[in-house]
Amino acid sequence: MTRRELSDGEWELIEPFLPIGRYGPFPQRLREQFEGVIWRFRTGSQWREM
């Protein structure tokens, strides 16, 4: 597991609060998309993190 990945326990706590619906993200990629957002705010998209 890398720094940006959530553990299964963390994901179980977060998943019910994320919007999935008519205009929301695709459910099959929701975890990847959320981890991307976490990475973006944690690193500020620094070059060394790419």
CHARMM internal coordinates of N, CA and C (Angstrom, degrees):
IC EDIT
DIST 1 N 1 CA 1.4450
DIST 1 CA 1 C 1.5339
ANGL 1 N 1 CA 1 C 108.04
DIST 1 C 2 N 1.3095
ANGL 1 CA 1 C 2 N 116.07
DIHE 1 N 1 CA 1 C 2 N 129.46
DIST 2 N 2 CA 1.4553
ANGL 1 C 2 N 2 CA 120.63
DIHE 1 CA 1 C 2 N 2 CA 178.66
DIST 2 CA 2 C 1.5226
ANGL 2 N 2 CA 2 C 110.13
DIHE 1 C 2 N 2 CA 2 C -86.16
DIST 2 C 3 N 1.3199
ANGL 2 CA 2 C 3 N 115.77
DIHE 2 N 2 CA 2 C 3 N 176.34
DIST 3 N 3 CA 1.4636
ANGL 2 C 3 N 3 CA 120.13
DIHE 2 CA 2 C 3 N 3 CA -178.76
DIST 3 CA 3 C 1.5133
ANGL 3 N 3 CA 3 C 113.20
DIHE 2 C 3 N 3 CA 3 C -62.32
DIST 3 C 4 N 1.3382
ANGL 3 CA 3 C 4 N 117.14
DIHE 3 N 3 CA 3 C 4 N -29.89
DIST 4 N 4 CA 1.4572
ANGL 3 C 4 N 4 CA 118.75
DIHE 3 CA 3 C 4 N 4 CA -174.63
DIST 4 CA 4 C 1.5221
ANGL 4 N 4 CA 4 C 113.36
DIHE 3 C 4 N 4 CA 4 C -88.95
DIST 4 C 5 N 1.3143
ANGL 4 CA 4 C 5 N 117.90
DIHE 4 N 4 CA 4 C 5 N -10.32
DIST 5 N 5 CA 1.4547
ANGL 4 C 5 N 5 CA 120.70
DIHE 4 CA 4 C 5 N 5 CA -177.41
DIST 5 CA 5 C 1.5326
ANGL 5 N 5 CA 5 C 111.07
DIHE 4 C 5 N 5 CA 5 C -84.33
DIST 5 C 6 N 1.3122
ANGL 5 CA 5 C 6 N 115.01
DIHE 5 N 5 CA 5 C 6 N 143.49
DIST 6 N 6 CA 1.4594
ANGL 5 C 6 N 6 CA 121.30
DIHE 5 CA 5 C 6 N 6 CA 176.20
DIST 6 CA 6 C 1.5212
ANGL 6 N 6 CA 6 C 109.38
DIHE 5 C 6 N 6 CA 6 C -89.62
DIST 6 C 7 N 1.3163
ANGL 6 CA 6 C 7 N 115.66
DIHE 6 N 6 CA 6 C 7 N 147.14
DIST 7 N 7 CA 1.4550
ANGL 6 C 7 N 7 CA 118.60
DIHE 6 CA 6 C 7 N 7 CA 172.57
DIST 7 CA 7 C 1.5323
ANGL 7 N 7 CA 7 C 108.18
DIHE 6 C 7 N 7 CA 7 C -74.50
DIST 7 C 8 N 1.3088
ANGL 7 CA 7 C 8 N 116.48
DIHE 7 N 7 CA 7 C 8 N 164.96
DIST 8 N 8 CA 1.4679
ANGL 7 C 8 N 8 CA 119.84
DIHE 7 CA 7 C 8 N 8 CA 179.60
DIST 8 CA 8 C 1.5247
ANGL 8 N 8 CA 8 C 111.57
DIHE 7 C 8 N 8 CA 8 C -62.53
DIST 8 C 9 N 1.3275
ANGL 8 CA 8 C 9 N 116.80
DIHE 8 N 8 CA 8 C 9 N -36.57
DIST 9 N 9 CA 1.4637
ANGL 8 C 9 N 9 CA 120.49
DIHE 8 CA 8 C 9 N 9 CA 178.19
DIST 9 CA 9 C 1.5199
ANGL 9 N 9 CA 9 C 112.59
DIHE 8 C 9 N 9 CA 9 C -64.57
DIST 9 C 10 N 1.3384
ANGL 9 CA 9 C 10 N 115.96
DIHE 9 N 9 CA 9 C 10 N -42.57
DIST 10 N 10 CA 1.4661
ANGL 9 C 10 N 10 CA 120.05
DIHE 9 CA 9 C 10 N 10 CA 177.59
DIST 10 CA 10 C 1.5240
ANGL 10 N 10 CA 10 C 110.66
DIHE 9 C 10 N 10 CA 10 C -63.64
DIST 10 C 11 N 1.3227
ANGL 10 CA 10 C 11 N 116.32
DIHE 10 N 10 CA 10 C 11 N -41.65
DIST 11 N 11 CA 1.4543
ANGL 10 C 11 N 11 CA 120.48
DIHE 10 CA 10 C 11 N 11 CA -178.96
DIST 11 CA 11 C 1.5243
ANGL 11 N 11 CA 11 C 111.26
DIHE 10 C 11 N 11 CA 11 C -64.13
DIST 11 C 12 N 1.3233
ANGL 11 CA 11 C 12 N 117.92
DIHE 11 N 11 CA 11 C 12 N -38.68
DIST 12 N 12 CA 1.4618
ANGL 11 C 12 N 12 CA 121.07
DIHE 11 CA 11 C 12 N 12 CA 178.91
DIST 12 CA 12 C 1.5268
ANGL 12 N 12 CA 12 C 111.84
DIHE 11 C 12 N 12 CA 12 C -62.52
DIST 12 C 13 N 1.3281
ANGL 12 CA 12 C 13 N 117.26
DIHE 12 N 12 CA 12 C 13 N -31.56
DIST 13 N 13 CA 1.4658
ANGL 12 C 13 N 13 CA 120.67
DIHE 12 CA 12 C 13 N 13 CA 177.97
DIST 13 CA 13 C 1.5319
ANGL 13 N 13 CA 13 C 112.07
DIHE 12 C 13 N 13 CA 13 C -75.09
DIST 13 C 14 N 1.3169
ANGL 13 CA 13 C 14 N 117.15
DIHE 13 N 13 CA 13 C 14 N -35.15
DIST 14 N 14 CA 1.4631
ANGL 13 C 14 N 14 CA 122.11
DIHE 13 CA 13 C 14 N 14 CA -173.59
DIST 14 CA 14 C 1.5263
ANGL 14 N 14 CA 14 C 113.09
DIHE 13 C 14 N 14 CA 14 C -86.43
DIST 14 C 15 N 1.3066
ANGL 14 CA 14 C 15 N 117.72
DIHE 14 N 14 CA 14 C 15 N -39.10
DIST 15 N 15 CA 1.4667
ANGL 14 C 15 N 15 CA 122.67
DIHE 14 CA 14 C 15 N 15 CA -171.69
DIST 15 CA 15 C 1.5293
ANGL 15 N 15 CA 15 C 115.25
DIHE 14 C 15 N 15 CA 15 C -51.44
DIST 15 C 16 N 1.3356
ANGL 15 CA 15 C 16 N 120.87
DIHE 15 N 15 CA 15 C 16 N -42.56
DIST 16 N 16 CA 1.4736
ANGL 15 C 16 N 16 CA 119.38
DIHE 15 CA 15 C 16 N 16 CA -178.43
DIST 16 CA 16 C 1.5287
ANGL 16 N 16 CA 16 C 114.12
DIHE 15 C 16 N 16 CA 16 C -63.50
DIST 16 C 17 N 1.3242
ANGL 16 CA 16 C 17 N 117.88
DIHE 16 N 16 CA 16 C 17 N -19.42
DIST 17 N 17 CA 1.4621
ANGL 16 C 17 N 17 CA 121.23
DIHE 16 CA 16 C 17 N 17 CA -177.32
DIST 17 CA 17 C 1.5271
ANGL 17 N 17 CA 17 C 113.81
DIHE 16 C 17 N 17 CA 17 C -91.95
DIST 17 C 18 N 1.3263
ANGL 17 CA 17 C 18 N 117.88
DIHE 17 N 17 CA 17 C 18 N -5.79
DIST 18 N 18 CA 1.4597
ANGL 17 C 18 N 18 CA 121.28
DIHE 17 CA 17 C 18 N 18 CA -177.64
DIST 18 CA 18 C 1.5247
ANGL 18 N 18 CA 18 C 110.79
DIHE 17 C 18 N 18 CA 18 C -89.91
DIST 18 C 19 N 1.3258
ANGL 18 CA 18 C 19 N 116.21
DIHE 18 N 18 CA 18 C 19 N 140.68
DIST 19 N 19 CA 1.4676
ANGL 18 C 19 N 19 CA 119.50
DIHE 18 CA 18 C 19 N 19 CA -176.67
DIST 19 CA 19 C 1.5282
ANGL 19 N 19 CA 19 C 112.02
DIHE 18 C 19 N 19 CA 19 C -76.60
DIST 19 C 20 N 1.3033
ANGL 19 CA 19 C 20 N 115.36
DIHE 19 N 19 CA 19 C 20 N 126.32
DIST 20 N 20 CA 1.4589
ANGL 19 C 20 N 20 CA 121.10
DIHE 19 CA 19 C 20 N 20 CA 171.24
DIST 20 CA 20 C 1.5162
ANGL 20 N 20 CA 20 C 104.88
DIHE 19 C 20 N 20 CA 20 C -130.89
DIST 20 C 21 N 1.2862
ANGL 20 CA 20 C 21 N 115.84
DIHE 20 N 20 CA 20 C 21 N 120.29
DIST 21 N 21 CA 1.4408
ANGL 20 C 21 N 21 CA 118.41
DIHE 20 CA 20 C 21 N 21 CA -178.14
DIST 21 CA 21 C 1.5067
ANGL 21 N 21 CA 21 C 111.76
DIHE 20 C 21 N 21 CA 21 C -170.90
DIST 21 C 22 N 1.2812
ANGL 21 CA 21 C 22 N 114.63
DIHE 21 N 21 CA 21 C 22 N -153.77
DIST 22 N 22 CA 1.4523
ANGL 21 C 22 N 22 CA 120.94
DIHE 21 CA 21 C 22 N 22 CA -175.42
DIST 22 CA 22 C 1.5302
ANGL 22 N 22 CA 22 C 112.70
DIHE 21 C 22 N 22 CA 22 C -60.28
DIST 22 C 23 N 1.3301
ANGL 22 CA 22 C 23 N 116.86
DIHE 22 N 22 CA 22 C 23 N -38.73
DIST 23 N 23 CA 1.4595
ANGL 22 C 23 N 23 CA 120.71
DIHE 22 CA 22 C 23 N 23 CA -177.67
DIST 23 CA 23 C 1.5252
ANGL 23 N 23 CA 23 C 112.62
DIHE 22 C 23 N 23 CA 23 C -115.41
DIST 23 C 24 N 1.3070
ANGL 23 CA 23 C 24 N 118.27
DIHE 23 N 23 CA 23 C 24 N 6.52
DIST 24 N 24 CA 1.4588
ANGL 23 C 24 N 24 CA 121.39
DIHE 23 CA 23 C 24 N 24 CA -177.89
DIST 24 CA 24 C 1.5185
ANGL 24 N 24 CA 24 C 112.51
DIHE 23 C 24 N 24 CA 24 C -83.03
DIST 24 C 25 N 1.3211
ANGL 24 CA 24 C 25 N 117.18
DIHE 24 N 24 CA 24 C 25 N -174.14
DIST 25 N 25 CA 1.4644
ANGL 24 C 25 N 25 CA 121.62
DIHE 24 CA 24 C 25 N 25 CA -179.10
DIST 25 CA 25 C 1.5244
ANGL 25 N 25 CA 25 C 111.27
DIHE 24 C 25 N 25 CA 25 C -70.62
DIST 25 C 26 N 1.3121
ANGL 25 CA 25 C 26 N 115.59
DIHE 25 N 25 CA 25 C 26 N 166.77
DIST 26 N 26 CA 1.4613
ANGL 25 C 26 N 26 CA 121.13
DIHE 25 CA 25 C 26 N 26 CA 177.94
DIST 26 CA 26 C 1.5266
ANGL 26 N 26 CA 26 C 109.24
DIHE 25 C 26 N 26 CA 26 C -72.10
DIST 26 C 27 N 1.3241
ANGL 26 CA 26 C 27 N 118.90
DIHE 26 N 26 CA 26 C 27 N 125.68
DIST 27 N 27 CA 1.4671
ANGL 26 C 27 N 27 CA 121.29
DIHE 26 CA 26 C 27 N 27 CA -175.23
DIST 27 CA 27 C 1.5285
ANGL 27 N 27 CA 27 C 113.87
DIHE 26 C 27 N 27 CA 27 C -59.73
DIST 27 C 28 N 1.3309
ANGL 27 CA 27 C 28 N 118.27
DIHE 27 N 27 CA 27 C 28 N -33.98
DIST 28 N 28 CA 1.4634
ANGL 27 C 28 N 28 CA 119.89
DIHE 27 CA 27 C 28 N 28 CA -177.00
DIST 28 CA 28 C 1.5230
ANGL 28 N 28 CA 28 C 112.58
DIHE 27 C 28 N 28 CA 28 C -70.53
DIST 28 C 29 N 1.3306
ANGL 28 CA 28 C 29 N 118.77
DIHE 28 N 28 CA 28 C 29 N -17.41
DIST 29 N 29 CA 1.4610
ANGL 28 C 29 N 29 CA 121.77
DIHE 28 CA 28 C 29 N 29 CA 179.87
DIST 29 CA 29 C 1.5292
ANGL 29 N 29 CA 29 C 112.18
DIHE 28 C 29 N 29 CA 29 C -117.93
DIST 29 C 30 N 1.2956
ANGL 29 CA 29 C 30 N 117.86
DIHE 29 N 29 CA 29 C 30 N 13.36
DIST 30 N 30 CA 1.4591
ANGL 29 C 30 N 30 CA 121.77
DIHE 29 CA 29 C 30 N 30 CA -173.46
DIST 30 CA 30 C 1.5280
ANGL 30 N 30 CA 30 C 112.12
DIHE 29 C 30 N 30 CA 30 C -61.61
DIST 30 C 31 N 1.3112
ANGL 30 CA 30 C 31 N 116.56
DIHE 30 N 30 CA 30 C 31 N -43.24
DIST 31 N 31 CA 1.4648
ANGL 30 C 31 N 31 CA 119.33
DIHE 30 CA 30 C 31 N 31 CA -178.98
DIST 31 CA 31 C 1.5309
ANGL 31 N 31 CA 31 C 110.70
DIHE 30 C 31 N 31 CA 31 C -63.60
DIST 31 C 32 N 1.3242
ANGL 31 CA 31 C 32 N 118.16
DIHE 31 N 31 CA 31 C 32 N -43.75
DIST 32 N 32 CA 1.4637
ANGL 31 C 32 N 32 CA 121.52
DIHE 31 CA 31 C 32 N 32 CA 178.64
DIST 32 CA 32 C 1.5281
ANGL 32 N 32 CA 32 C 111.13
DIHE 31 C 32 N 32 CA 32 C -62.03
DIST 32 C 33 N 1.3099
ANGL 32 CA 32 C 33 N 116.49
DIHE 32 N 32 CA 32 C 33 N -41.99
DIST 33 N 33 CA 1.4553
ANGL 32 C 33 N 33 CA 120.54
DIHE 32 CA 32 C 33 N 33 CA -179.89
DIST 33 CA 33 C 1.5277
ANGL 33 N 33 CA 33 C 110.82
DIHE 32 C 33 N 33 CA 33 C -65.51
DIST 33 C 34 N 1.3156
ANGL 33 CA 33 C 34 N 117.26
DIHE 33 N 33 CA 33 C 34 N -42.21
DIST 34 N 34 CA 1.4556
ANGL 33 C 34 N 34 CA 120.68
DIHE 33 CA 33 C 34 N 34 CA 179.95
DIST 34 CA 34 C 1.5269
ANGL 34 N 34 CA 34 C 111.03
DIHE 33 C 34 N 34 CA 34 C -66.13
DIST 34 C 35 N 1.3325
ANGL 34 CA 34 C 35 N 117.05
DIHE 34 N 34 CA 34 C 35 N -40.22
DIST 35 N 35 CA 1.4538
ANGL 34 C 35 N 35 CA 119.93
DIHE 34 CA 34 C 35 N 35 CA 177.44
DIST 35 CA 35 C 1.5303
ANGL 35 N 35 CA 35 C 111.01
DIHE 34 C 35 N 35 CA 35 C -64.96
DIST 35 C 36 N 1.3220
ANGL 35 CA 35 C 36 N 117.68
DIHE 35 N 35 CA 35 C 36 N -32.26
DIST 36 N 36 CA 1.4560
ANGL 35 C 36 N 36 CA 121.19
DIHE 35 CA 35 C 36 N 36 CA 175.06
DIST 36 CA 36 C 1.5195
ANGL 36 N 36 CA 36 C 112.20
DIHE 35 C 36 N 36 CA 36 C -64.76
DIST 36 C 37 N 1.3062
ANGL 36 CA 36 C 37 N 116.56
DIHE 36 N 36 CA 36 C 37 N -38.94
DIST 37 N 37 CA 1.4666
ANGL 36 C 37 N 37 CA 120.88
DIHE 36 CA 36 C 37 N 37 CA 177.47
DIST 37 CA 37 C 1.5289
ANGL 37 N 37 CA 37 C 109.88
DIHE 36 C 37 N 37 CA 37 C -66.82
DIST 37 C 38 N 1.3128
ANGL 37 CA 37 C 38 N 116.47
DIHE 37 N 37 CA 37 C 38 N -43.01
DIST 38 N 38 CA 1.4644
ANGL 37 C 38 N 38 CA 119.89
DIHE 37 CA 37 C 38 N 38 CA 177.67
DIST 38 CA 38 C 1.5228
ANGL 38 N 38 CA 38 C 109.88
DIHE 37 C 38 N 38 CA 38 C -60.51
DIST 38 C 39 N 1.3104
ANGL 38 CA 38 C 39 N 117.66
DIHE 38 N 38 CA 38 C 39 N -45.56
DIST 39 N 39 CA 1.4614
ANGL 38 C 39 N 39 CA 121.61
DIHE 38 CA 38 C 39 N 39 CA 179.15
DIST 39 CA 39 C 1.5232
ANGL 39 N 39 CA 39 C 110.71
DIHE 38 C 39 N 39 CA 39 C -58.79
DIST 39 C 40 N 1.3164
ANGL 39 CA 39 C 40 N 116.64
DIHE 39 N 39 CA 39 C 40 N -43.29
DIST 40 N 40 CA 1.4633
ANGL 39 C 40 N 40 CA 121.08
DIHE 39 CA 39 C 40 N 40 CA -177.78
DIST 40 CA 40 C 1.5141
ANGL 40 N 40 CA 40 C 111.34
DIHE 39 C 40 N 40 CA 40 C -61.19
DIST 40 C 41 N 1.3234
ANGL 40 CA 40 C 41 N 117.86
DIHE 40 N 40 CA 40 C 41 N -45.29
DIST 41 N 41 CA 1.4563
ANGL 40 C 41 N 41 CA 120.13
DIHE 40 CA 40 C 41 N 41 CA -178.16
DIST 41 CA 41 C 1.5269
ANGL 41 N 41 CA 41 C 112.76
DIHE 40 C 41 N 41 CA 41 C -78.41
DIST 41 C 42 N 1.3115
ANGL 41 CA 41 C 42 N 117.21
DIHE 41 N 41 CA 41 C 42 N -27.49
DIST 42 N 42 CA 1.4610
ANGL 41 C 42 N 42 CA 119.67
DIHE 41 CA 41 C 42 N 42 CA 178.47
DIST 42 CA 42 C 1.5204
ANGL 42 N 42 CA 42 C 111.30
DIHE 41 C 42 N 42 CA 42 C -73.14
DIST 42 C 43 N 1.3157
ANGL 42 CA 42 C 43 N 117.51
DIHE 42 N 42 CA 42 C 43 N -39.41
DIST 43 N 43 CA 1.4602
ANGL 42 C 43 N 43 CA 120.90
DIHE 42 CA 42 C 43 N 43 CA -173.89
DIST 43 CA 43 C 1.5132
ANGL 43 N 43 CA 43 C 113.62
DIHE 42 C 43 N 43 CA 43 C -100.96
DIST 43 C 44 N 1.3202
ANGL 43 CA 43 C 44 N 118.03
DIHE 43 N 43 CA 43 C 44 N -22.66
DIST 44 N 44 CA 1.4580
ANGL 43 C 44 N 44 CA 119.91
DIHE 43 CA 43 C 44 N 44 CA -173.85
DIST 44 CA 44 C 1.5179
ANGL 44 N 44 CA 44 C 110.72
DIHE 43 C 44 N 44 CA 44 C 71.96
DIST 44 C 45 N 1.3254
ANGL 44 CA 44 C 45 N 116.80
DIHE 44 N 44 CA 44 C 45 N 19.02
DIST 45 N 45 CA 1.4722
ANGL 44 C 45 N 45 CA 124.28
DIHE 44 CA 44 C 45 N 45 CA -178.74
DIST 45 CA 45 C 1.5309
ANGL 45 N 45 CA 45 C 111.93
DIHE 44 C 45 N 45 CA 45 C 58.31
DIST 45 C 46 N 1.2971
ANGL 45 CA 45 C 46 N 116.41
DIHE 45 N 45 CA 45 C 46 N 46.31
DIST 46 N 46 CA 1.4599
ANGL 45 C 46 N 46 CA 120.83
DIHE 45 CA 45 C 46 N 46 CA 177.68
DIST 46 CA 46 C 1.5134
ANGL 46 N 46 CA 46 C 110.32
DIHE 45 C 46 N 46 CA 46 C -71.14
DIST 46 C 47 N 1.2951
ANGL 46 CA 46 C 47 N 116.40
DIHE 46 N 46 CA 46 C 47 N 147.24
DIST 47 N 47 CA 1.4620
ANGL 46 C 47 N 47 CA 122.06
DIHE 46 CA 46 C 47 N 47 CA -176.63
DIST 47 CA 47 C 1.5250
ANGL 47 N 47 CA 47 C 110.95
DIHE 46 C 47 N 47 CA 47 C -59.44
DIST 47 C 48 N 1.3217
ANGL 47 CA 47 C 48 N 118.27
DIHE 47 N 47 CA 47 C 48 N -39.75
DIST 48 N 48 CA 1.4694
ANGL 47 C 48 N 48 CA 120.89
DIHE 47 CA 47 C 48 N 48 CA -177.05
DIST 48 CA 48 C 1.5181
ANGL 48 N 48 CA 48 C 112.06
DIHE 47 C 48 N 48 CA 48 C -65.77
DIST 48 C 49 N 1.3068
ANGL 48 CA 48 C 49 N 118.68
DIHE 48 N 48 CA 48 C 49 N -18.13
DIST 49 N 49 CA 1.4607
ANGL 48 C 49 N 49 CA 122.39
DIHE 48 CA 48 C 49 N 49 CA 179.40
DIST 49 CA 49 C 1.5279
ANGL 49 N 49 CA 49 C 112.75
DIHE 48 C 49 N 49 CA 49 C -90.29
DIST 49 C 50 N 1.3144
ANGL 49 CA 49 C 50 N 118.27
DIHE 49 N 49 CA 49 C 50 N -7.57
DIST 50 N 50 CA 1.4660
ANGL 49 C 50 N 50 CA 121.49
DIHE 49 CA 49 C 50 N 50 CA -176.84
DIST 50 CA 50 C 1.4944
ANGL 50 N 50 CA 50 C 111.86
DIHE 49 C 50 N 50 CA 50 C -70.59
END
COOR INIT
IC SEED 1 N 1 CA 1 C
IC BUILD
